[in-house]
Amino acid sequence: MTPAAVARRLPTEASKRLRLLLVLICLAQFMVVLDVSIVNVALPSIRTSLHFSTTGLQWVVSAYTLTFGGFLMLGGRASDLLGRRRVFMGGIALFVLTSLACALARSRGLMIGARTLQGFGAAIVSPASLAIIATAFAEGRERNRALGVWGAIGGIGASAGVLLGGLLTQALGWPSIFLLNLPVGAVVLLLGPALIPSGRTTTTTRNFDALGAVLVTGGLMLIVYGIVSTGTRGWGSGGVLWPIAGGIATLLAFVAVESRFAAAPLMPLRLFRLRQLRAANLVVFLLGSATFAMWFTLSLYLQQVRHFDALATGFAFLPMTVGIVVASMLVPQLVWRAGVRTVVAAGMLMAVLGLVLLHWVGPDSNYFATVLPGGMLAAVGMGLAVVPSTIAAVAGVPSAESGLASGLINTSRLIGGALGLAVLSTLVDARTSAKLAAGVAPAQAATDGYQIAFLAGAALCLAGALCAATLLRNGRTIPAPAAVQPLDEALAAERVAA
């Protein structure tokens, strides 16, 4: 083959390799995001099989969410310090093994323990996957397009869990929802070493900052534990207030350690001087608060008020899933034409309109006339907002810190989702109880409660739209820093861009 032919062939081969890499990373992201929601439909079967109490059953969900959200920062930093491929592959292996343990569990303790470790594996995989994309794809349209696909897959995983969970549980039994991860994980483990770049940092030392890792993880887990506990305890209960207070105190101790005592901090606090990173995380926090609560509340409305079964509920969500995918795929072109700030703010405002429409649902509302239009607007708006927010979150962040930035944006989404779900669920319960006490029919009382949740979600999205419009920079593309660019240079670059 002549040198000219080789030169013509290299870009094509490189493009194919990048496409395969993106498919592989998206498979992994789909798997870990899916397991946040796929278990919900299977909970009654798991309860009967493993003899869970009502209080104990919540931990099948909460154990995964707690460790996923609590260890994301640690997972992001580990990918920076130990090599993104090594950390990513290790997380996938752990996730597959613990998925098998969940499927084989025949006791409550084994199920909860396996779900806890499965969440830890997810916390390793998710930030590493985003860091791999952020560093493997060139700046501009190529990276934006890859992040659009990554965001779309995440949206599919989050919203398709109910449908897949219903199909698998009904056809094959609840263990199949965990066994689904085995063939997907096997493909990633088989192809990963050849496709994923190692992503080692160039630092001479790799100080892991164990104290910082323990403090930030423990603080986040305590706060999330307190929030999750509101499902069985009141907001004024010591079982809720003490963990939250302890978590806040632990995070304050983390800030003190990182700013004064850590030789090589887990999270350089100077990173938050990047305006784009601060703004993007705030927007994603508010978006997550509304998103988690919307899916949860709409699922309860369809099943408890409209009496859809689990499978019918999954199919009811299908058009909204498609809407998220289409919106996420359109984002790169929209960002290129209109800018990050414009797309995020427009998406959040669309979600506001959708949630306001959902606020008008009634006990006898027709799905096609009321639920579908509102749900589609909200879903498309969220799809438009989440990907450019993720793009903005890694804007100007030094390459050596990309895993940390990835972990932070995912943490913001999950913690926001947990907080929003807890707060809005409390509003639903309070409103429903008040209506029942006033003699309102149960279906109407429940609907009144769900209406409050949709309206509160609209308020959160409106706050997110205002934050996006006033705080985000309206760039059409994200400048990629040099591999060893100091943070001070990244800050200077942001000031120039602003």
N, C-alpha and C positions, 0 to 999 in steps of 0.2 A: 504494500500500500504506500502511495506517495505521501510526502509530508503535507501537501495541500489537502489530500483526502483525509488524512488524520485530523488536520485542523478543522475541516468541515464537520467531522464526525464527533469531535469532543463535546461541543455544546449540546448536541442531541443526546449523547450518552449521559452527560451531566444532568440534563433536564429530566431524563427518565429516572435517574437515580434519586433526584429530589422528589419527583412525583411518588415513587415507591416509599421514600422516607416519610412523606406527608401522610400517605395512606396508613403506614404502620403506626405513626404517632397518633393519628386520629382514631384508629382501632382501640388503642390503649385508653385514650381519653374517653371514648364512648363507653368502654367497659366500667371505668371507675365512676363516671357520672351516672350511668344507668343504675348502679347499685344503691344510689341514694333513694330512688323512688320505686324500683321494681319490687321491693319486698312488701310494699304496702298492701297490695291485693292479696298476697299470700298469708298475711298475718293470722286470719281466722284458722287456716289449716295448720299453721305452725303452733298456734295456741292449743289446738286439740291434740296434736301429735306429741308435743313436749310438755303438756300440762302446765302452761304458763297461767299465772293469774293476770287480771287486767292490768294491775300496776306493773308487774314484771314484764309484760309483753312489750311495753314501750321501749325497753332497752334493746330489743332486736333492731330497732331503728336508731335509738339514741347512741348506742355504743359505737356505731359506724360514724354517725355525724360528729360526735364529740372528738374522736381521734382524728378524723379527716380534717376538721377545722382547726383543732388544737395543734397538730403537728405540721401544718402546711409551711409555716415559717422555717421550721427545722429542715423540712424536705427541700425547700428552695435553696437554703444555704448549703446543704450537703451537696447538691448538684454543682454548685459553684466550686466548692473546695475539693471534692473527691473525684470530679469528672462526671459529666452529664450522662454519658452512656453507661458507666458503671452503676451509678445511682438508679437510673431509669430501669435497667435490666434487673437489678436487685429488687426494686419495688414491684416489678411485674411478677417475679418469681414468688415473692411473699404473697402477693394478691392471689395468685393462682392456687397456691398451697392452702391458704386460709379459706378460699372459696370452696375447695374440696372438703375442708374440715366442716364448714357450715352445712354442706349437703349431707355429710355423714353424721352430723350431730344427733345424738339421741338423748341428750340431757340439756337442761336449761343453762347450766354453767358452761358447758362446752360451746353452745351456740353463742352466748354472749361473749365469751372469751375469743372465739373465732371471729366474730363480727368486729370486736375491738382491734384485733391485729389486722383484719382486712382494711379497716379504716386507716390504720397506720401505713399500710402498703399504698393505699390511694393517695395519702398525703405526700408520699415520696414520688409517685408517678406523675401526678398532675402538674406540679411546678416544673419538674424536669422536662416534661413534654413541651410546655410552652417555651422554656428556655432553649430547647433544641431548635424549635422553629425560629425563635428570635435571632439565633446566631447562625443557622444554616442557610437562611434565605436572605438574598440581597435586599437592601433598603428599597423603599418605594413600593411600586405596584406588586412586585413579586412577593415581598413579605406580607403586604396587606392582603393579597389574594390567599396566601397560605393561612393567615390568621382568620380570614373569612371562612375558609373551609373548616378550620379547627373549631371556630365558634359555632358553626352550623352543626357539626357533629356533637358538640357539647349540648346544644339545644335539643337535638334529636334524643340524646341519651336521657336528658332531664325530663322531657315530656313524653317519651315513648315508654317509660317504665311501667305505667299503668296498663297500657295495651299488651306489652310483652308479658308482664306479670300475670295478667288475666288469662292469656292464651296458654302459657306454659303451665300454670297451676291447674287450670281446668283440664288440660290434655294429659299432662305427665306427672302432676303432683308438685308440691312446693320445693323439693330438693332440686328440681330442674332449673329453677331461677338462678341457683348458684353454679350448677354444672355448666351452664351456658358460658361461663367465663373460661373454662378449661381449654376448649379449642381455640378461642380468640387469643388467650394468653400464650398458648403453644406456638401459634403463628408468629407472634411478636418475639418470643424467645428464640425461635429458629432463625428469623431473618434479621433481627436487631443488630447482632455483632457486625454484620457485613454492611449495613446501611447507615447506622448511627455514628456520627463523628464522636471521638472521645470527649472533646470539650474540656480538656484540662486547663486550669488556670496557670499563669506563668509565675505565680508567687513562689518565693523560695521556701516559705513556711506555710503550713496549713493548720493554723490554730483554730480549733473547733468551737472555742468559747462555750464550754460545757455548762457553766453557771448561767450564762445568758439563755442558752437553749432550754434549760430546766425552768427558768423563771418565765419566759414568754409562753412556753407551752403550757406550764401549769396555770398561769394566769388566764389564758384563753379558755382552757378546759374548765376551770372553775366557773368562769362567767357563763359559758355555754351550758354547763351542768345546771347552774341556777336557773337559766332561762328555760331549759327543757323541763325542769322540775315543776314549772308552773302548770304543767298538764295534770298533775295530781295534787298540787298544793296551791294555796292562794298566794297572791303577790306579797301579802304582808307576813307570810310564814317565815320563820327562822330558817327553814330548809331551803328557801329561795334567797332571802336577803343575805344570809351569812356567806354562802358560796360566792355570790356576786361581789359582796364587799371584800372578801378574801382575794378574789380574782383581780379586782381593781388595785388593791394594795400590792399584790404580787407584780402586776404590770408596772406600777410606780417604782418598785424595787428594781425591776428590769431596766427601766429608763435610767435610774441612778447608776446601776452597774455599767451599762453600755456607754454612758456619757463620761464616767469618771474612772472606772476601775479596770475595764476590759482592755487588754493590750491589743487584741485583734477582735473587735466587736462582731457578734453574730449579725447585728443589724446596725450599720453606721447611721446614727441619727441625722447626720448631715444629708443623707439621702432625701429626707423629707423637705429639704430646702428646694428640691425640684418641684416647681409649681405644678407642672403637668402631672407628675406622679401623685401629688396630694389631691388634686382636683379629680383625677380619674378614679382614685380609690374611694373618694367620697360619693361620686356618682354611682359606682358599682355597688357600694354599700346600700344606698337607697334603692337601687334597682333590685338587688337581691332581696331586700326587705319586702318589696311589693310582689316579686315574682313567686317566691316560695309560698307566700300566703295566698296568692291568687289560685295557683294550681290546687293547693290543699282545700281551700274554701269551695272552689268550683266543683271539685270531686265530691265533697260532702253534699253540696246542694243537689247535684245530679242523682246521687245514690239515696240520700235520706229524704229529700223532698220530691224529686221527680221519679224516684224508684227505678232508676237504671241499675242493671246488674253490673258487675265489675267489667265484664267484657264490653258491654254496650258503652260504659263510661270511657273505656279505652278508645273505642272507635269515635266517640264524640270528641275526643281530644285530637284525633288524627289530622283534621284540617288545620288546627292551630299549630301542630308540629310542622306541617308542610309550610305554613306561613313563616315560621321562624327560620326554616332552612332557606327558603327563597330570599327572605330579607337579609340573612347573613351572607348569602352568596352575592347579593347586589351591593353590599357595603363597600368593597374595595373601589368599584367604579364611582359610587356616590361620594366617598371620601375624596377621591381624586378630583372630582368635579366641584364639590361644595365645601370640603374641609371637614375635619373631625368635629369641631364644635357645632357646626350646623346640623350634621347628621345625628349626633347624639341628642341634641336638644329637640330636633324634630321627632326622633323616635320616642323620646320620653313623653312628649306632648301627645303623640298618637296613642301611647299606652294609657295616658290620662283619659282620653276620650273613650277608649275601650272599656276601662274600668268604671267610668261614669255610666256607660250604657248597661253594664252588668249590674250596676246598683239598682236598676229598675226591674230586675227579674221578680217574678211573683211565683206563688205556689203552683200556678197552672200555666206558666209561660211556655210558649212554643219554642223548642230548641232552635229551629231554623230562623225564627223571627226575632228572637231576643238574645239567646245565649251565644249562638254562632257569630253574629256580627260583632258583639262586644268582645268576645274571646279572640276573634281574628284580629281586630284592631290592636288589642293589648299585646297579643303574641307577636305580630309583625313589628310593632313599636319596640318591644323588648329586643327582638332580633336585630333591629337597626341600631340600637343603643349599645348593646353589650360588646360587639366586636370593635367598633372604633374606640370605646372606652379602654379596652384591652390594648389596642394599638397605642393609645395615648399614655398608658401606664408604663410602657417600656421606652417611651420617647426620651432619648438623650441619656438613658441610664448606662453607665459603663458596662462593657461586655462581661467583666468579671463579676458584676452584681446582678446580671440578668435573671439568674435563678431566684435570687432574693426578691426582685421586683415581681416575678411571676408568682411566687408564693404569697406575696403580699396582696396581689389583686384577687387571687382565689380565696384568701382568708377573708378579705373584705366582703366578698360575695356570700360566703358560707355563714360568717358571723352575722352579717346583715340579714340573711335569710332566717337564721335561727331566732334572732331578736324580733324581726318583723312577724314571724309566725307565732311566736309566743305572745306578743302584745296584741296582735289582731285576733288570735284565738280567745284571749281573755275578753276582748271587746264583744266577740260573738257570744260567748257564754253569758256575760253580764246582760246583754241586750235580750237574749232569748229567755233567760230566767225572769227578767222583769216583765216581759210580755206574757209569759205563762202565768205569772203571779197575778197579772191583770185580767186573766181569763181568756186570752187570745188562743185560738186553735193552734195545736202543736205545729202543723205545717207552716202556718203563717208566722208563728213566733220564730221558728228556725230561719225562715226566709228573711225576716226582719234582722236577725243577727248577721246573716251572711251579707245583707245589703250594707251594713255598717263596715264590714271588713273590706268590701269592694271600694267603698267611698274612702276609707282610710288609705287603701293602696293607691288610689288616685292622688291623694294628697302627697304621699311619699314620692310618686313619680313626678308630680308637679315641682316638688322641692328639688328633685334631681335635674329636671329641665332647667330650672333657674340657676343651679350650680354649674351646669354645663355651659349655659349661655354666658355666664359672667366670669368663670374661672378657667375654662379650657382654652388653649390656643387653637386657632382655626387653621392649622397647617393641612396641606394636602397630602403630605407624606411625612414619614418619620425618619429623621436623620440617624444613620447608624454610626455610633462612636467607634473609634479604633479599639482594638482588642484590649489594649492596656491604657486607655484614656483615663487620666485621673478624674476624680469626681469634681474637682475644682474647675477643670476644663469643661466638663459637662454642664456645670452651673453657668459658666461664662457663655457657652453656646446657647443655652436656653435664654439668657438675658438678651443676647443679640437677636434671636428668633422672635422674641416678644416685641 
